[in-house]
Amino acid sequence: MGNSEQLAVGVIGTGGMGSMHAENLHARVANARLAAVSDVDIARAGEIAERYGSVAVFGEAVELIRDEEIEAVVISSPDQTHAPLVLECLKNRKPVLCEKPLADSADAALEILEAEVELGRKLVQVGFMRHYDPQHVAVKEEVASGAVGTPVVFKGWHRNADQNPGITSEWVVINATIHDIDSARWFIGEEIEEVYVRGMNTAPKLGEDVWDVQLIQFSTTGGRMGSIETNVVSGYGYEVGVEIVGESGVVRTAPPSGAVVRRERAASQRIEDGWLERFHTAYVIEVQNWVESLRNGGPTGPDAWDGYASLVVADACIASLRSGSPQKVARLEMPLLYGEGLEVAK
Ligand code: ISE
């Protein structure tokens, strides 16, 4: 670590996500400092650097990764840039927190897995921030305490307020549902074995072949079941939640917003606008935990295996959407580096 005892972190990509991580690193995360930013739009990166002072600016992400001052990297650039940049971090032995998805295909994620295994050391963490969201953590703790018995059914919902034209049905899976696939694996503690996905178009402005509402049914290697509703044009706000049905009870995420207002014979509660607002706290805790874990030896959050395994399920979801029939998820062999992993079928 550098002289200042503060981990020098470089942020790649200064759009919505990257700016938020940059601000958190500057103002809310202890024992770390925002040391550099990069963006293909160098003026935008420059604005961030100027805002926080003493921040280096790079037009090329690889230069930021290779810079000797930079001790750890956050990748928040567009999805298709993730895999090559993570590989560059591995080549330079730099710990990296990469936004989801880890790659834009399972094959590309597999290359990362192989490179990390070859290195013999975990350096990659994937930005599945729900693992740090107090509402999700509370559900996880209740389930782990045995309060509702063994989990048998997972239900997840993921709704965005709106979407600009240009998205595809596949994008919905890889960019949005990927979070819920990860959640299902995390809460049930088993790999997903089979998926059946149906889609519909409720927003003709996106193009009639875009399925903005998708419903997934799945089963796991241990015979549990689940469903995920992804709705990227809900029209009413941003909402994410899970319900775990156990053998003897049910646990569900509590609404995150504070007050319930009762007036004029109605009760109301604010619904967030988007993920930056809804998961504001989770993003700070995620990066704080990541920084602490790096000071203590290595990342402990969702790893390259989680990134890869969720993309393999995403591939099966896309195949099911296209074929209209249930699809088996390719059987995964987990390298030892990633521990025992989730239960797989005997
Ligand atoms: C976005 O990229 C995210 O990562 C958000 O968490 C997710 O809710 C949204 O659907 C994605 O488009």
Residues whose N, C-alpha, C, O or C-beta is under 5 A from the ligand:
A	BS01	ISE	N160 N175 A176 W275
